[in-house]
């Protein structure tokens, strides 16, 4: 049986509907990005509020740190995490 309650399933639609407010969590890439950036994500594999809240905090911090690159919303931040987390290759 496959799991339905996964981070990608729980976060993709809110992220696509309101990327200025919600973030997408792809576990391997996001955890790798958090580790590379020195951010404690409080990651647990089952979707939960603490992990998501930490993801939103990390995303907001990096949107501000990337301000000179003019990120529009969390889609731009997700792209940054994807590169930092090694998801590009």
Buried (B, 14 or more C-beta within 10 A) or exposed (E): EEEEEBBEEBBBEBBEEEBEEBBBBBBEBBBBBBBEBEBEBEBEEEBEEEBBEBBBEBBEEBBEEEEEEEBEBBBBBBEBBBEBBEBEE
